[in-house]
Amino acid sequence: MTMEPEEKIIVTTDDVLDMLDDLFERRDGQWWDGFYADREKPVPFFRSAPDEPLVSGIASGQLEGGRALDIGCGNGRNTRYLAEHGYEAVGIDISGESIRWAGELCAGCAVQPAFHCCSLQEYGGAPGSFDLIVDSGCFHHIKPHRRQQYLEKIQSLLREDGWYLMTCMDLEAGAAISDYDAYRDFSMHGGMGFSEEKLRRVLSPFFQIEQLGKMQAPSDPDIFGMPFLWAVWMTKRRGQ
Ligand SMILES: C[S@@+](CC[C@H](N)C(=O)[O-])C[C@H]1O[C@@H](n2cnc3c(N)ncnc32)[C@H](O)[C@@H]1O
């Protein structure tokens, strides 16, 4: 009798996706736990400042409250801001360490956001249950073969006329690699940078892009904005 090598066999497309996950360098919850272990590190988003588009959206009345989901919430700086400005806010992250930090920072808050340690893919929110979904710096870590599932999950969680706000790195801040390059060495090189054209191509099958531009860099230190980040406001395409 011949022995089979002790690896999974590939039967379905899901098996192919799992195999690609396995081959990639690990950036799982444990990796991110290490990233968040030293809270004094000079990481720009370790500050307690909310993203500039959210602050503008609240100030202009574009964001009117309701339920908000913050994907890859980190220390919860945006989740907390939304909870303080009329949203029933939920923050999720694959790093238990970041979720612990987010909970501690909200300890004395009048309105408590809910925090869960899980990936977007695992999150069990009801379809159409969010008026606003925020993704600040998570999308550029999603491997190209998982993007479709990621965006479809957001599509399903978003209410019919809800907002999806996503910020991600441009080609100068992020790795200037192609999707194929990521598979040549099975690495996202710390986060993939996007050109405007590529962003439009990967997002528009799933969402209506209402506004796409570089983030403002405010002088106010209590507001977070970096000129090398794209900020994209999206709505669901009708019928999706
Ligand atoms: C660049 S950090 C941004 C953190 C936070 N949004 C902020 O701006 O302060 C990206 C975060 O996404 C989280 N993350 C990565 N992949 C994720 C996934 N599939 N689901 C949920 N969180 C994820 C990481 O653990 C990390 O905290």
The ligand as a Tripos MOL2 file, in Angstrom:
@<TRIPOS>MOLECULE
LIG
   27    29     1     0     0
SMALL
NO_CHARGES

@<TRIPOS>ATOM
      1 C1         -3.2810   48.7410   11.0510 C.3       1 LIG1
      2 S1         -4.1890   48.0580   12.4010 S.3       1 LIG1
      3 C2         -5.4580   49.3110   12.5680 C.3       1 LIG1
      4 C3         -6.1050   49.3630   13.9180 C.3       1 LIG1
      5 C4         -7.2330   50.3820   14.0940 C.3       1 LIG1
      6 N1         -8.2550   50.2630   13.0780 N.3       1 LIG1
      7 C5         -6.7080   51.7960   14.0960 C.2       1 LIG1
      8 O1         -6.7100   52.4130   13.0220 O.co2     1 LIG1
      9 O2         -6.2840   52.2650   15.1410 O.co2     1 LIG1
     10 C6         -5.0770   46.7100   11.6210 C.3       1 LIG1
     11 C7         -5.8900   45.9060   12.6100 C.3       1 LIG1
     12 O3         -6.6850   44.9590   11.8970 O.3       1 LIG1
     13 C8         -6.7490   43.7600   12.6530 C.3       1 LIG1
     14 N2         -7.1250   42.6800   11.6980 N.ar      1 LIG1
     15 C9         -6.3940   42.1630   10.6880 C.ar      1 LIG1
     16 N3         -7.1140   41.2730    9.9730 N.ar      1 LIG1
     17 C10        -8.3540   41.2430   10.5350 C.ar      1 LIG1
     18 C11        -9.5470   40.5440   10.2460 C.ar      1 LIG1
     19 N4         -9.6180   39.6710    9.2290 N.pl3     1 LIG1
     20 N5        -10.6410   40.7580   11.0230 N.ar      1 LIG1
     21 C12       -10.5770   41.6290   12.0710 C.ar      1 LIG1
     22 N6         -9.4580   42.3150   12.3960 N.ar      1 LIG1
     23 C13        -8.3690   42.1420   11.6430 C.ar      1 LIG1
     24 C14        -5.3710   43.6430   13.2880 C.3       1 LIG1
     25 O4         -5.3490   42.8320   14.4250 O.3       1 LIG1
     26 C15        -5.0750   45.1210   13.6210 C.3       1 LIG1
     27 O5         -5.4990   45.4590   14.9090 O.3       1 LIG1
@<TRIPOS>BOND
     1     1     2 1
     2     2     3 1
     3     2    10 1
     4     3     4 1
     5     4     5 1
     6     5     6 1
     7     5     7 1
     8     7     8 2
     9     7     9 1
    10    10    11 1
    11    11    12 1
    12    11    26 1
    13    12    13 1
    14    13    14 1
    15    13    24 1
    16    14    15 ar
    17    14    23 ar
    18    15    16 ar
    19    16    17 ar
    20    17    18 ar
    21    17    23 ar
    22    18    19 1
    23    18    20 ar
    24    20    21 ar
    25    21    22 ar
    26    22    23 ar
    27    24    25 1
    28    24    26 1
    29    26    27 1
@<TRIPOS>SUBSTRUCTURE
     1 LIG1         1 GROUP 0 **** ****
